[in-house]
Amino acid sequence: MAGTQTYSNDLSESLDEKLTASSTPQRSSALSNKLSGVLSASYADSEIREALRSLDEKSIRNTAETRRRLRLDIQKEVIQRNGAVVQEFGHVAEQLIRIGTSIDRLKKCCEGMRQHITAARQENAPVLEEAATLLVQKQDLETKKRLLDAFNNHFIISEEDLLVLTGASEAVDNTFFAILKRVKQIYVDCQVLLGTENQRLGLELMDQSSRNLNIGYQKLYRWIQKEFKTLNLESPQISSVIRRALRALAERPTLFQSCLDLFAEAREHVLTDAFYSALTGSSDENYQNPMTKPIEFYAHDPLRYVGDMLAWTHSATVSEREALESLFISDGDEISKGFQAGRQAEPWSVGDDEAFDGRKALGELVNRDVAGVARALRQRIEQVIQNHEDAVLLYNIANLVLFYRVTFIKLLGSDSSLLETLSSLGQSALRQFRNVVSDNVSAIQADLVAPTPDLRMPDFLDEALGQLTALLKTYDSSLTPTSSRVADFEPIVSQALNPFLSTCEKMAKETDEPSASMFTVNCLLAAKTVLSTYDFVQDRVSELNEHLASLISSLTEYQHAFFLHTSGLHPLLAALAAIEEIPHSLIKIPTLAPFQPQPLTTASQTLDDFLPSALMDAMENLKLLRDTKLAQEITADAAARFCEDFDFVEGKLAAVDELRQSAVRESGEENEKEEQEPVPLKSLFPRTSGEIRVLLS
């Protein structure tokens, strides 16, 4: 670019020199335009820049000679380059001619080959057609062979497999079940063959499969029966083959039910023998286990004896159920599915279309297994109930039986014969309990006597309350639902408490008041103390409170009467009963006999003598009441009522004195001598209500 710039500068200087040297005023317009175009050209134009770059590459010096030959040199160079291009295109033309010749030769060769192929095809066409026909026939034969092999493999049982399925000497193992499953599938798939035009093959195969299945199920049935005779349910690992056999046999409900019946009979005998062994230490085979402690030898207490038998029965039932669960329902609903399929094979074996309930069937089977134990349990518990007359023991037995009955409902359901046995035993124990209590009450009433001088509760009530306490504790720890606890225990309270309280009330009638009321209160308070700590007998406590309130009111009346009569206030109150609150009636009070000066003075003296020891004397009346606090409350209530009565008398006396003074003032006799004035009643009966309350507080 530096050279180009130099060349441009030189060209500009040369042009300036020419313009200066020429003094001709007239210039050619063409030259002027050319020069203007050259001078006005922008060096930023890409074409000019490329031209200048080309000149710079040639290293041409800017001289007059060079400028004159520049165009010729450039044209010469262009001509030379165009000649080189033409020469190269000549070589390309020669190559194209040779390629065309080669293509013509190839075309002729291909045409010859096409003619040979056409001729060969015409000659080999019959052979190819025959070969194609043979290939089609070969494919048909191969297809038929594959179908025949598949048919034989699927629908035909080999002699060896058939021997495993039906042979009595062959073992029942996984191979047996695999073959049994295959034969069942063949029987089902034979139904497809019945849909073809030729049904004979399908009928023959179904008949053969049905016979094989029946023989196989008979073999399985006999094998299960044999295994059940030696099956040990106490083993933690029961053979999986037996479980699988039961699930397979469920597809024949008749055979399955027959196996269950045989199994139930065997298990009933085993459990019954085990129960007798637990009781006595020896079984039917005279085998004695030195490691076990016989229940009849070690359970001396009747309640423990019954509890141990029930506990053993519960433990055996739980173990039996767990073992049978692993046999019958541990693998899901396969037995139920088998029964569903069995209804189609044996529609006569099931009376309804209800789905098989594994849990329900398990409960029924366990119930049948423990039926013998239930009979033995009933016999022994009934012996215990009939041979004892302890009411608490009988109720504890009944409650214990009820506890286990609730427990067995969760294991066996509500329709179990064992639950019926327990219900009958519980009712028998309660019936015997009622009989014993009734006999005790009858014996007590036959020897009915008056209360003791100290008015304490009788011994039979103390004993009855002790029994009731034991009954309450037993019932409180029972499993009776909260909603029915009150109603269920109400009959027990009526039988164990009410007759004894009624007897105490009859005894109270043999003595006078207040001893009768105090004796009854002592008995009721003792009963209330026993009942008050249990929420399910609060209704009975409320009844006792109502009865006690009536007796306490009677004792309060007695104490009030004691205050009135001993204090001498009773004649005054009796005389004032007919006086009305009007002046005409009040003015008659001084004319009444108790309000004459001498009787009123005597009454005042009697009151003064009474007040110092009034409370002590009143408390002495209730000293035989066992609850000292209650005696104090009764006495305090009576004293308060006495104070109210005194207020009434005092008010009447004050009103009379006020009326008499008013009458004197109105008559104008205020200045008469003092001894001629009427004597105020208050001066004759000077005590005030404030003083009375202080002395009786």
C-alpha positions in Angstrom: 0.0 0.0 0.0 3.0 2.3 0.6 4.0 1.9 -3.0 0.5 2.5 -4.2 0.4 5.7 -2.2 3.7 6.9 -3.7 2.5 6.1 -7.2 -0.6 8.1 -6.6 1.4 11.1 -5.3 3.7 11.0 -8.3 0.7 10.8 -10.7 -0.8 13.9 -9.0 2.4 15.8 -9.2 2.8 14.9 -12.9 -0.7 16.1 -13.6 -0.1 19.4 -11.8 3.0 19.9 -13.8 1.1 19.4 -17.0 -1.6 21.8 -16.0 0.9 24.4 -15.0 3.0 24.1 -18.2 0.1 24.4 -20.4 -0.7 28.0 -20.9 -3.5 27.3 -23.3 -6.7 28.7 -21.8 -8.8 26.3 -23.7 -8.8 22.7 -22.5 -10.4 19.7 -24.0 -13.6 18.9 -22.2 -13.0 15.2 -22.4 -9.6 15.5 -20.7 -11.2 17.7 -18.1 -13.9 15.3 -17.4 -11.4 12.4 -17.2 -9.2 14.2 -14.8 -12.2 15.2 -12.7 -13.4 11.6 -12.6 -9.9 10.4 -11.6 -9.5 13.1 -8.9 -12.9 12.6 -7.5 -12.6 8.8 -7.3 -12.5 7.4 -3.7 -9.6 5.3 -2.7 -12.0 3.5 -0.4 -13.7 1.9 -3.4 -12.9 -1.9 -3.4 -12.2 -2.1 -7.2 -9.7 0.8 -7.1 -8.1 -0.7 -4.0 -7.7 -4.1 -5.7 -6.2 -2.4 -8.8 -3.7 -0.5 -6.7 -2.8 -3.6 -4.8 -2.1 -5.4 -8.1 0.2 -2.6 -9.2 1.9 -2.6 -5.9 2.6 -6.4 -6.2 4.3 -5.8 -9.6 6.8 -3.3 -8.2 6.4 -0.9 -11.2 8.0 2.4 -10.9 6.0 5.5 -11.9 7.7 6.7 -15.0 6.4 8.0 -18.3 7.5 4.8 -20.1 5.9 2.6 -17.5 2.6 4.6 -17.7 2.6 4.2 -21.5 3.1 0.4 -21.4 0.9 -0.3 -18.5 -2.2 -1.1 -20.4 -0.3 -3.2 -23.0 1.4 -5.3 -20.3 -1.9 -5.9 -18.5 -3.7 -6.9 -21.8 -0.7 -9.2 -22.6 -1.0 -10.9 -19.2 -4.7 -11.4 -19.6 -4.2 -13.0 -23.0 -1.6 -15.4 -21.7 -3.8 -16.5 -18.8 -6.8 -17.1 -21.1 -4.5 -19.2 -23.3 -3.5 -21.3 -20.3 -7.2 -21.9 -19.4 -8.0 -22.9 -23.0 -5.1 -25.4 -23.0 -6.3 -27.0 -19.8 -9.9 -27.3 -21.1 -8.4 -29.2 -24.1 -7.0 -31.8 -21.8 -10.4 -32.1 -20.1 -12.1 -32.7 -23.5 -9.7 -35.5 -24.3 -10.5 -37.2 -21.0 -14.2 -36.9 -21.7 -13.8 -38.5 -25.1 -12.0 -41.5 -23.5 -14.8 -41.8 -20.8 -17.5 -41.8 -23.5 -15.7 -44.7 -25.3 -15.5 -46.7 -22.1 -19.3 -46.2 -21.4 -20.1 -47.4 -24.9 -18.2 -50.6 -24.3 -19.9 -51.1 -21.0 -23.3 -50.6 -22.5 -22.6 -53.3 -25.1 -21.4 -55.7 -22.4 -24.5 -55.1 -20.3 -26.8 -55.7 -23.3 -25.0 -59.0 -24.0 -25.4 -60.1 -20.4 -29.1 -59.1 -20.4 -29.7 -61.3 -23.4 -27.9 -64.2 -21.7 -30.0 -63.8 -18.5 -33.2 -63.7 -20.4 -32.3 -66.9 -22.2 -31.3 -68.6 -18.9 -34.5 -67.5 -17.2 -36.6 -68.9 -20.0 -34.7 -72.2 -19.7 -34.9 -72.4 -15.8 -38.5 -71.1 -15.3 -40.1 -74.6 -15.0 -37.3 -75.7 -12.6 -37.8 -72.6 -10.4 -41.6 -73.1 -10.3 -41.2 -76.7 -9.2 -38.6 -75.6 -6.5 -41.0 -72.9 -5.2 -43.8 -75.5 -4.9 -41.5 -77.8 -3.1 -40.4 -75.1 -0.7 -44.0 -74.2 0.1 -44.8 -77.8 0.7 -41.7 -78.1 3.0 -42.9 -75.1 5.0 -46.3 -76.6 5.4 -44.9 -79.8 6.6 -42.6 -78.1 9.1 -45.5 -76.0 10.4 -47.6 -79.1 10.8 -44.7 -80.8 12.6 -44.3 -77.9 14.9 -48.0 -77.9 15.6 -48.0 -81.6 16.3 -45.0 -81.3 18.6 -46.6 -78.4 20.4 -49.9 -80.3 20.7 -48.2 -83.4 22.1 -46.1 -81.3 24.5 -49.2 -79.5 25.8 -52.0 -82.0 25.7 -50.3 -85.3 26.0 -48.9 -86.5 29.4 -46.0 -88.8 29.3 -46.1 -92.2 30.9 -43.6 -91.1 33.5 -45.6 -88.0 34.5 -48.8 -90.0 34.5 -47.2 -92.5 36.9 -46.1 -89.7 39.3 -49.7 -88.3 39.2 -51.6 -91.5 39.7 -49.2 -94.0 41.2 -49.9 -94.8 44.8 -46.2 -95.5 45.5 -45.0 -92.2 44.1 -44.4 -89.4 46.6 -46.4 -86.2 46.7 -43.8 -83.5 46.1 -43.3 -80.5 43.9 -43.1 -82.6 40.8 -46.6 -84.0 41.6 -48.0 -80.6 42.0 -46.4 -79.4 38.8 -48.0 -82.3 36.8 -51.3 -81.8 38.5 -51.3 -78.1 37.5 -50.4 -79.1 33.9 -53.3 -81.6 33.7 -55.7 -79.0 35.0 -54.5 -76.6 32.4 -54.9 -79.3 29.7 -58.5 -79.8 30.9 -59.2 -76.1 30.6 -57.5 -75.8 27.2 -59.5 -78.7 25.8 -62.5 -76.4 25.7 -60.7 -74.6 22.8 -60.7 -77.9 20.8 -64.4 -78.2 21.3 -64.9 -75.1 19.2 -63.4 -76.8 16.1 -65.2 -78.8 13.5 -63.9 -82.1 14.8 -64.8 -82.2 18.5 -63.9 -85.8 19.0 -60.3 -85.1 19.9 -61.3 -82.5 22.4 -63.9 -84.7 24.1 -61.4 -87.6 24.3 -58.7 -85.4 25.8 -61.1 -83.9 28.3 -62.3 -87.3 29.4 -58.8 -88.5 29.8 -57.7 -85.4 31.7 -60.8 -85.6 34.0 -60.0 -89.2 34.9 -56.3 -88.3 35.6 -57.4 -85.4 37.8 -59.8 -87.4 39.8 -57.1 -90.1 40.4 -54.6 -87.4 41.3 -57.0 -85.7 43.8 -57.8 -89.1 45.4 -54.1 -89.8 45.8 -53.7 -86.3 47.3 -56.7 -86.9 49.6 -55.3 -90.2 51.0 -51.8 -88.7 51.4 -53.2 -85.7 53.4 -55.2 -88.1 55.6 -52.0 -90.1 56.3 -50.0 -86.9 57.1 -52.7 -85.5 59.4 -52.4 -88.5 61.6 -48.7 -87.7 62.3 -48.8 -83.9 62.0 -47.3 -82.0 64.9 -48.9 -78.6 65.0 -46.6 -77.5 67.8 -43.7 -77.6 65.4 -42.7 -74.1 64.3 -42.0 -75.4 60.8 -44.9 -77.2 59.3 -44.2 -78.8 56.0 -44.8 -76.5 53.0 -45.9 -79.6 51.0 -48.9 -80.0 53.4 -50.0 -76.4 53.0 -49.7 -76.7 49.2 -51.6 -80.0 49.2 -54.5 -78.4 51.2 -54.7 -75.5 48.7 -54.7 -77.9 45.8 -57.4 -80.2 47.4 -59.6 -77.1 48.0 -60.6 -77.4 44.3 -62.5 -80.6 45.4 -64.7 -79.2 48.2 -66.1 -82.6 49.1 -62.7 -84.2 49.6 -61.4 -81.0 51.4 -64.3 -81.0 53.8 -63.8 -84.7 54.5 -60.1 -84.0 55.3 -61.2 -81.2 57.6 -63.6 -83.4 59.5 -60.9 -86.1 60.0 -58.4 -83.4 61.1 -60.9 -81.9 63.5 -61.6 -85.3 65.1 -57.9 -86.0 65.4 -57.1 -82.6 66.9 -60.1 -82.8 69.3 -58.7 -86.0 70.7 -55.2 -84.6 70.9 -56.3 -81.4 72.7 -58.6 -83.3 75.1 -55.8 -85.7 76.0 -53.4 -82.7 76.5 -56.0 -81.0 78.8 -56.3 -84.1 81.0 -52.5 -84.4 81.0 -52.3 -80.8 82.2 -54.8 -81.5 84.9 -53.4 -84.8 86.2 -49.9 -85.0 84.8 -50.6 -88.1 82.7 -52.3 -88.8 79.4 -54.4 -91.6 78.0 -51.2 -93.4 77.0 -50.1 -93.3 80.7 -47.3 -91.1 79.8 -46.2 -88.7 82.5 -44.1 -85.6 82.0 -42.0 -84.9 85.1 -41.4 -81.3 83.9 -45.1 -80.3 84.1 -47.0 -79.4 87.2 -50.5 -80.9 87.3 -53.1 -78.3 87.8 -55.2 -80.5 90.2 -52.2 -81.1 92.5 -50.8 -77.6 92.7 -53.9 -75.3 92.3 -55.4 -75.7 95.8 -57.3 -72.4 95.7 -60.6 -72.9 93.7 -60.2 -69.6 91.9 -56.7 -70.4 90.9 -57.8 -73.9 89.8 -60.5 -72.4 87.5 -58.1 -69.7 86.3 -55.3 -72.2 85.5 -57.8 -74.3 83.5 -59.1 -71.3 81.6 -55.5 -70.1 81.0 -54.4 -73.4 79.6 -57.5 -73.5 77.3 -56.7 -70.0 76.1 -53.1 -70.8 75.5 -54.0 -74.0 73.6 -56.6 -72.2 71.5 -54.1 -69.5 70.6 -51.5 -72.1 69.6 -54.1 -74.1 67.7 -55.2 -71.0 65.8 -51.7 -69.8 65.0 -50.8 -73.3 63.7 -53.9 -73.6 61.6 -53.4 -70.1 60.2 -50.0 -71.2 58.8 -51.8 -74.2 57.3 -54.9 -72.6 55.8 -54.6 -68.9 55.3 -50.9 -67.9 55.4 -50.6 -67.7 51.6 -53.5 -65.4 50.9 -56.8 -66.5 49.4 -55.7 -69.5 47.4 -58.1 -71.8 49.3 -60.9 -69.4 48.6 -60.0 -69.4 44.9 -59.8 -73.2 45.0 -63.3 -73.4 46.4 -64.5 -71.1 43.7 -63.1 -73.3 41.1 -64.4 -76.4 42.9 -68.0 -75.1 42.6 -67.7 -75.5 38.9 -66.2 -79.0 39.1 -68.6 -80.1 41.9 -71.7 -77.9 41.8 -73.5 -80.4 44.1 -71.0 -80.0 46.9 -71.9 -76.5 48.0 -75.4 -75.4 48.9 -75.0 -71.7 48.2 -72.9 -69.3 46.2 -71.5 -67.5 49.1 -67.7 -66.9 48.9 -65.5 -69.0 51.0 -64.4 -67.0 54.1 -61.0 -68.3 55.3 -61.1 -66.5 58.7 -64.6 -67.8 59.4 -63.7 -71.4 58.4 -60.6 -71.2 60.5 -62.6 -70.1 63.5 -65.1 -73.0 63.0 -62.2 -75.5 62.7 -60.6 -74.2 65.9 -63.9 -74.3 67.6 -64.4 -78.0 66.6 -60.8 -78.8 67.8 -61.4 -77.4 71.3 -65.0 -78.9 71.6 -63.7 -81.8 73.8 -61.7 -79.4 76.0 -64.9 -77.3 76.4 -66.9 -80.3 77.6 -64.2 -81.2 80.2 -63.9 -77.6 81.2 -67.6 -77.3 81.8 -67.7 -80.4 84.0 -64.9 -79.3 86.3 -65.9 -75.7 86.7 -69.5 -76.7 87.5 -68.1 -79.0 90.2 -66.2 -76.1 91.7 -69.3 -73.9 91.6 -71.6 -76.5 93.2 -69.1 -77.4 95.9 -68.4 -73.9 97.3 -70.7 -71.5 99.0 -68.4 -68.5 99.3 -70.2 -65.6 97.6 -67.0 -63.7 96.8 -65.4 -66.8 95.4 -68.5 -67.5 93.2 -68.6 -63.9 91.9 -64.8 -64.0 91.2 -65.3 -67.2 89.2 -68.2 -65.6 87.3 -66.1 -62.5 86.6 -63.1 -64.6 85.6 -65.2 -66.7 83.2 -66.6 -63.4 81.7 -63.1 -62.1 81.2 -62.1 -65.2 79.3 -65.3 -65.1 77.3 -64.5 -61.6 76.1 -61.0 -62.9 75.2 -62.3 -65.9 73.3 -64.7 -63.8 71.3 -61.6 -62.2 69.6 -60.2 -65.7 68.8 -63.3 -67.7 67.8 -66.1 -65.3 67.0 -69.4 -65.0 68.7 -70.9 -68.3 67.5 -68.4 -70.6 69.1 -69.6 -73.5 71.3 -66.8 -72.7 73.7 -68.3 -69.2 74.2 -71.7 -70.9 74.9 -70.0 -73.0 77.5 -68.4 -70.0 79.2 -71.7 -68.1 79.1 -73.4 -71.0 80.7 -70.7 -71.3 83.4 -70.8 -67.6 84.1 -74.6 -67.7 84.5 -74.3 -70.8 86.8 -71.7 -69.0 89.0 -73.9 -65.9 89.3 -77.0 -68.1 90.0 -75.1 -69.9 92.8 -73.9 -66.5 94.0 -77.4 -65.3 94.3 -78.5 -68.5 96.1 -75.7 -68.2 98.6 -76.5 -64.5 99.4 -80.2 -65.3 99.6 -79.5 -68.2 102.1 -77.3 -65.9 104.2 -80.1 -63.2 104.3 -82.6 -65.8 105.3 -80.4 -67.1 108.1 -79.9 -63.6 109.4 -83.5 -62.7 109.3 -84.4 -65.9 111.1 -82.3 -64.8 114.1 -83.2 -61.1 114.0 -82.3 -59.3 117.3 -82.3 -55.7 118.4 -79.2 -53.5 117.9 -76.4 -53.7 120.4 -76.3 -50.9 123.1 -73.4 -49.2 121.4 -75.5 -49.0 118.2 -72.6 -50.3 116.0 -73.4 -52.0 112.7 -74.1 -55.7 113.1 -71.5 -58.3 112.3 -73.4 -59.7 109.4 -73.4 -56.2 107.7 -69.7 -55.9 108.4 -69.2 -59.2 106.7 -71.5 -58.3 103.8 -69.6 -55.0 103.3 -66.3 -56.9 103.2 -67.7 -59.2 100.6 -69.1 -56.2 98.7 -65.6 -54.5 98.8 -64.1 -57.6 97.2 -66.9 -57.7 94.6 -66.3 -54.0 93.7 -62.6 -54.5 93.3 -63.1 -57.5 91.1 -65.7 -55.8 88.9 -63.6 -52.6 88.7 -60.7 -54.6 87.2 -63.0 -56.5 84.8 -63.3 -55.9 81.0 -66.9 -54.8 81.2 -67.5 -51.9 78.7 -67.8 -48.5 80.2 -71.3 -48.0 78.7 -72.8 -50.9 80.6 -70.8 -51.0 83.8 -73.5 -49.3 85.9 -76.4 -51.4 84.6 -74.4 -54.7 84.8 -73.4 -54.2 88.4 -76.8 -52.9 89.7 -78.2 -56.5 90.2 -75.0 -57.4 92.2 -75.5 -54.4 94.5 -79.2 -55.3 94.9 -78.3 -58.8 95.9 -75.2 -58.2 98.0 -76.2 -55.1 99.9 -79.9 -54.2 99.8 -81.1 -57.3 101.7 -78.7 -56.6 104.5 -79.6 -52.9 104.8 -83.3 -53.9 104.9 -82.5 -56.3 107.7 -80.7 -53.4 109.6 -83.8 -51.2 109.2 -86.0 -54.0 110.6 -83.6 -54.2 113.6 -83.8 -50.5 114.1 -87.6 -50.8 114.6 -86.9 -52.8 117.7 -85.5 -49.8 119.5 -86.6 -46.2 120.3 -85.6 -42.9 118.8 -83.0 -41.5 118.5 -81.2 -44.9 118.8 -83.1 -46.3 115.8 -82.1 -43.4 113.5 -78.5 -43.4 114.8 -78.2 -47.2 114.3 -79.5 -46.8 110.7 -77.2 -43.9 110.0 -74.2 -45.9 111.2 -75.1 -48.7 108.9 -75.8 -46.5 105.9 -72.6 -44.5 106.4 -70.5 -47.7 106.5 -72.2 -48.8 103.2 -71.6 -45.4 101.6 -67.9 -45.5 102.6 -67.5 -48.8 100.7 -69.4 -47.6 97.6 -68.2 -44.0 97.3 -64.8 -44.8 95.7 -66.3 -46.5 92.7 -67.9 -44.5 89.9 -70.2 -47.2 88.6 -72.3 -47.3 91.8 -72.8 -43.6 92.3 -76.5 -43.9 91.6 -76.7 -46.2 94.6 -74.6 -43.7 96.6 -77.1 -41.0 95.7 -80.0 -43.2 97.0 -78.0 -43.7 100.3 -77.5 -39.9 100.5 -81.3 -39.3 100.2 -82.0 -41.9 102.9 -79.3 -40.4 105.1 -80.7 -36.9 104.6 -84.1 -38.1 105.8 -82.5 -39.7 108.9 -80.4 -36.7 109.6 -83.5 -34.5 109.4 -85.1 -36.7 112.0 -82.2 -36.5 114.3 -82.1 -32.7 113.9 -85.7 -32.6 114.9 -85.0 -34.7 117.9 -82.1 -32.4 119.0 -84.3 -29.3 118.4 -87.0 -30.8 120.6 -84.3 -31.5 123.2 -83.3 -27.8 123.2 -86.9 -26.6 123.4 -88.0 -28.8 126.2 -84.8 -28.8 128.3 -84.5 -25.0 128.1 -88.1 -24.4 129.1 -88.8 -22.5 125.9 -91.4 -25.0 124.5 -94.4 -23.8 126.7 -93.7 -20.2 125.6 -93.7 -21.2 121.9 -96.8 -23.4 122.3 -98.7 -20.4 123.9 -97.5 -18.0 121.1 -98.6 -20.3 118.3 -102.2 -18.9 118.4 -101.0 -15.2 118.6 -101.3 -13.1 115.4 -99.1 -10.2 114.4 -101.7 -7.6 115.3 -101.9 -5.4 118.4 -105.3 -6.7 119.5 -103.8 -10.2 119.5 -100.4 -9.3 120.9 -101.9 -7.5 123.9 -103.3 -10.9 125.0 -99.9 -12.4 125.6 -99.5 -11.2 129.3 -102.7 -12.9 130.1 -101.5 -16.3 128.9 -100.5 -18.6 131.7 -96.8 -19.2 130.6 -96.3 -15.4 130.5 -97.5 -14.7 134.0 -94.7 -13.3 136.2 -94.0 -16.4 138.1 -94.0 -18.9 135.3 -92.0 -16.5 133.1 -89.4 -16.0 135.8 -89.2 -19.8 136.3 -88.8 -20.3 132.5 -86.0 -17.7 132.5 -84.2 -19.5 135.4 -84.6 -22.8 133.6 -83.0 -21.3 130.5 -80.1 -19.9 132.5 -79.5 -23.3 134.1 -79.7 -25.0 130.6 -77.4 -22.8 128.6 -74.0 -23.5 130.2 -74.0 -27.2 129.3 -76.6 -27.2 126.5 -74.2 -28.2 123.7 -72.5 -30.9 125.8 -75.9 -32.3 126.9 -77.1 -32.3 123.2 -73.9 -34.0 122.0 -74.4 -36.6 124.6 -77.6 -37.6 122.9 -75.7 -38.4 119.7 -72.6 -39.9 121.3 -73.3 -43.3 119.7 -73.3 -41.9 116.2 -70.1 -43.1 114.6 -69.5 -40.0 112.6 -68.6 -37.3 115.2 -68.5 -34.6 112.6 -72.0 -35.4 111.5 -73.2 -35.3 115.1 -71.7 -31.9 115.5 -73.4 -30.7 112.3 -76.8 -32.1 113.4 -76.4 -30.4 116.8 -75.4 -27.1 115.3 -78.4 -27.1 112.9 -80.7 -27.8 115.9 -79.1 -25.0 117.9 -79.5 -22.6 115.0 -83.2 -23.5 114.9 -83.5 -23.0 118.6 -81.9 -19.6 118.3 -84.6 -18.7 115.6 -87.3 -19.9 118.0 -85.8 -17.7 120.8 -85.7 -14.7 118.4 -89.4 -15.3 117.8 -90.2 -15.3 121.5 -88.0 -12.3 122.2 -89.7 -10.4 119.4 -93.1 -11.1 120.8 -92.1 -10.0 124.3 -90.6 -6.8 123.0 -93.7 -6.0 120.9 -95.9 -6.5 124.0 -93.8 -4.2 126.1 -93.9 -1.6 123.4 -97.7 -1.8 123.1 -98.1 -1.5 126.9 -95.9 1.6 127.1 -97.7 3.2 124.3 -101.0 2.6 126.0 -99.8 4.2 129.2 -98.6 7.2 127.4 -101.9 7.7 125.6 -103.9 7.5 128.8 -101.9 10.4 130.4 -100.8 8.4 133.3 -97.1 8.9 132.7 -96.7 10.7 136.1 -98.1 7.9 138.2 -96.0 6.0 140.6 -93.6 3.5 139.2 -94.9 0.6 141.3 -98.3 1.0 139.7 -96.9 0.6 136.1 -97.1 -2.9 134.6 -93.9 -4.9 134.9 -92.2 -5.3 131.5 -92.1 -8.9 130.3 -88.5 -8.5 129.1 -87.4 -7.8 132.7 -88.8 -11.1 133.7 -87.2 -12.9 130.7 -84.0 -10.9 130.3 -81.9 -13.1 128.0 -81.2 -11.8 124.5 -80.7 -13.7 121.2 -77.1 -12.5 121.0 -76.3 -14.1 124.3 -78.0 -17.3 123.3 -76.0 -17.5 120.0 -72.8 -16.9 121.9 -73.5 -19.6 124.5 -74.6 -22.1 121.8 -71.9 -21.4 119.2 
